[in-house]
Amino acid sequence: MLGLLKRLFGNKEEETGNMIVIAGLGNPEKKYFGTRHNIGFDVIDALSDKYNIGLTETKFKAVYGKGRIGDQKVILVKPITYMNLSGEAIRPICDYFKVDTKEELIVISDDVELDEGNIRVRPKGSAGGHNGLKNIIAQLGHDEFSRVRVGVGKKPKEYDMVNWVLGHFEGEAAVLIKEGKERAVAAIEEIIENGVDSAMNKYNGKK
């Protein structure tokens, strides 16, 4: 009888509790792939590949997959709401899986104030002008979630900001951003293993 109930209703013990949601921000259309604004998606893809976590579920306005990083259960999430409405995906997925968004949520985003390859880990804070983070804060009602911001380079004076963040990496920047994605993956692993303070001490500042 217990087996039948599990098949009918699912094993809620496996689906909820003690999970960390790792959400990378970006835009879903193919034309945005590989742009500065989509670095969060790229880091999620790197985690998916490294830990063999398939992003096979589409629900809650997101593409996501469940798996483990070490002994920790995680959910990798890519919102498909477009950047400025990212919170409309992250809030319901955290609610459904009963995730404590102050302790069990990590958000990955781009940062135009950091050079390519550098990252900044924070346990909380303002959106810093990032519309995706701004919407997440509005949806959650607080800013006390961990975030890993990946430097995509400061905008040259002659560039419009929208054109800059929707542009692609070229030359040396492409090499540096590959290193930045690797550092972001390592920082997330450190947050999971030893906490956000340890990750800040290890990865913040210039590489």
N, C-alpha and C positions, 0 to 999 in steps of 0.2 A: 504493500500500500504506500509506504514512504517513497519508494522508487517511482510509482505512478504519479504521486503528488509533485515530485521534483520535475518530472517530465512535463507535467501540465502547467506548473506555475514557475518553474525555474528554481534554482538553488540560490535563494537570496543571501545566504551566508557567503557564497562565493562572489556575488555581485556587488555587495555593499560592505562598507566598513574597512578601515585601515588601508585605504587606497590613496594614492597621490595622483592628482590630475596634473599632467604636464601639457600645457596648451601653447602652441606656437601660432603667432599671428601672421596673417597674410591675406591675399586676395585669391579667389579660386579659379579665375579664368586663365587659360593657357598663356595668354599674352603677358601675364604678370609673373610667370614662373622665372626664377633667377634674378628678379629685381631686388633692389635694396630693401624695399618694403616687405618682401616675402622671406626675409632671412629666418623668421620664426618657423615658417613651413619647412625650410631647408634643414633646420636643426631637428625638427620632429622626424623628418625623413631619415636623417642620420641615425637617430635613436632607434627608429623602426628597423633599419638595416642591421645595426649592431646587435640588437637584442631579439631579432626575428619576431617583431610584434607587427602583425599585419594590420594595416588600416583598412579594415573590411566592413565596418559598420557605418551606416549613414542614418543619423537620427539626431534630434535636438539641434537642427541646423548646423551639423558638424559631421566630419568624417573622423572616425576614431577607432582605436583598437586597444584591447586589454592584454596585459602580459606582466612580466616581471623584469625589474632591474635589480640584480642580486636577489635578495630575499624579499624585496619590497614589491607588492602589487601596485601596478601603475596603469593609468589610462592615458594614452597619447592622443591628443586632440588637435584637429585643424578646423577652426570655424569656417563655414562656407557662407557666412553672412555678408562678406566684404568687411574690410578692416574696421570701418567706423562703427559697426554694430557687433563687434566681437563678443561683447558681454551677453548678447541675446542667445548665444550658443553656450558660453561657458557657465552662465548661471543655471540653466535647466539641467545640464549634465552633472554639475556638482550637486544640485538638489536631488536628482534621481539616485545617484550613487552615495548619497549621504556623506559627502565630503565636507570636512571643516575647512572652509576657504581661507581661514587665517593660518592654518597649520598644514594643510594638505593640498595646496594649489601652487604651482610654479608656472609663471607666464614668461614666454620668450618673445622679445620684440626687437626691432631695429632701433638704433640710436644715432642720430645725425650729429651729435655732439662728441662722439668718440671716433678716433681714427680706425680705419679698417684693421681688423685683427684683435682689437682690444675689446674686452667685455667689462660689464659692471653688474655685480650682484647686489641686490638690495632686499631686505626683509619686508619693506613697506615703503610708502612714499607717494608723492603726487604723480600725476600723469606726465609731467614735464613737457606738455604740449603735444603728446602723442595721442591721437584721437582714439586709437584702439584701446589703449589703457584707460583713457577717460571714460569710455563707454562701459568697460568692465567695472570700474570703480562705481559708476552710477548704478549699474545693475546689482552689484553686490551690496552697496550701501556702506562700503568701507574701502580703505586702501592698504590694508594690512596683509597682503599676500606677497609671497616671494616672487621676485622677477629677475630674469637674466636678460640684460640689454646688450645687444651685439653691435659694436661700432660698424657703421657703413660709410664713414667718411663725412667730413664737414662739407656743406654745400659751397661751391665756388660762388663768388659774388654775381657772376653773370648768369647763373642758373635760377630758374623758378623752382621753388621747393617741391611742387608736385612733380615736375619733370625730373628732378634729382632723385627723389625716392622711388620713382617708377622706372628709373634707368637701370642698366645692367652694369656689372663689374667687368672691367677690361684691364689687360696688362698686369702690372704689379698688384693692382687692387684685387684682382681675381685670386692671386696667390695668397695675399694677406687675408682675404675673407675666408678662404678655405681653412687657414690656421684659426681664424676666429670661431668658425663653426666647431672645430675640434675642441677649442678651449671651452666653448659653451656646453658641449656634451660632457666634458670632464667636470665642469662646475656643477652641472645638474647631478651627476653621479656623486659629487662631494656633498651637495645639499642632502641627498637621500641618505648617504652613509653617515655623515658627521654633522649635519646641520648647516644652516645658512651662514652663521658667523664664521665657521671654518672655511666655507667657500669664499666668503668675502676676503678673508685674510690671505687666502691662497691665490686668488685669481683677479682681484681688483687692482687697478693701476696699470701702468704700461707693461706690455709683455717684454 
